[in-house]
Amino acid sequence: MLLIYTHKITPRFTYIMKQMFTGILGVEISFTVKVEEFIKHNGPKITYAKQPLQNEFHVRSTDLLFEQGINDVEISVQDWEGVPCFFPAGERSNVPYDIFAASFYLLSRYEEYLPHVKDVHGRFSPKDSIAYQHRFLQKPVVDIWAFRLLKLLQEKFPEMQGGQRKYSYTSIIDVTTSHCYAHKGLVRGTGGLLLDLVTFKLGRVVERLAVWLKLKKDPYDNFAQLIAWHKEFRVASMFFFQFADYSRYDKNISINNNKFKSLIKYVADYGVVSLAASYSSFADLELLKREKYHLEHVINRPLNRSRTRYNRVDVPETYRNLISAEFTKDFTMGYTHEVGFRAGTCTPFYFYDIPLELQQPIKVNPFALHDYALLQVKNKDQVAIQLDALYHEIKKVKGAFITVFSNELLGGEGPLDWMEMYHMCIKKHHV
């Protein structure tokens, strides 16, 4: 048991200490504000305050974990033996940076509450993040800091042990368009055919007709192959189906289509199926609840996992809506077009609601890679290099490697064979 002394126990302090020590390191902790209790404790112990009490292990605190709301926070990213860090703690601290405040800043998505310009879909741009600007987006710095802290503590307290944490890989398949040509109905099918004709996409015309005549399988219908690979490599996988009415950004098969429902049931027999919340439900709680309700009745089991269309997250409202719809796990934390760790970690964590100053009952599972971030890469070897770099960073801290691939991109055309890329990814990184 590690005892932590501080002058004031706040929700922020409790939240980040539990995540760093228990969530990442597997270390049991307790807190105290009583100097006498701290001094009497014979086991491992640290102080988190402005000044040390005696000659104990000390981490000098900044003000962030003892404040409320959003304030102007000065960030100066520096180097800590090859790893970026911020909030310098001074010479009297056994750790040169207040890694607890820095971790809270990243996990709470503090910077996403600050004034910024959203993109066309209302998203926070990765280019506005300190991780992108200081080139540490592809490092799970929160996990790296935690393990460095553990090493320093073990030097002072040799009896101190961390938990038995293991690397894991999870593949997410995003199914916002289950079929390219099939099952779309007469009006949508005919409209698509006419559009291909007037834009002279004759290859699509031929392929569309071949699918309609059942001479060829729909290119997006790669579910049987994906399931077979997941079984072969024992990959933990999840399929997130959009189950929503048609709109400008939501173009999946009609929720009334029996063949679409049969597909979902088939996939649910072999893996986890959950909801890819529609674009339209982003700010519409009642619509979100209806989509969840309808999909639950297709697979005949409750849904507790979610993803949002285009990885749209607006803190804290997105998570409040998901909680109200009774989701307990979300897999949206990441960037669509940038590889890396949006929240600075490869460990699932509970969302901290800064305006309410409380930990919310929804666990955020951050992904490190969305396949669309690789579209700019035109070379198979370069894709492998990026995937391997992520894998090794996560493996070093025994974290959770989560990737997001869409059946649409896997079945699409392009300079790369994306099914081959996906096969390579799960084969190399599942262990």
Secondary structure, 3 states (H helix, E strand, C coil): CEEEECCCCCHHHHHHHHHHHHHHHCCCEEEECCHHHHHHCCCCEEEEECCCCCCCEEEECCCHHHCCCCCCCCCCCEEECCEEECCECCCCCCCCECHHHHHHHHHCCHHHCCCCCCCCCCCCCHHHCHHHHCCCCCCCHHHHHHHHHHHHHHHHCCCCCCCCCCCEEEEEEEECCCCCCCCCHHHHHHHHHHHHHHCCCHHHHHHHHHHHCCCCCCCCCCHHHHHHHHHHHCCEEEEEECCCCCCCCCCCCCCCCHHHHHHHHHHHCCCEEEEEECCCCCCCHHHHHHHHHHHHHHHCCCCCEEEEHHHCCCCCHHHHHHHHCCCCEECCCCCCCCCCCCCCCCCCEEEEECCCCEEEEEEECCCCEEHHHHCCCCCHHHHHHHHHHHHHHHHHCCCEEEEEEEHHHHCCCCCCCHHHHHHHHHHHHCC
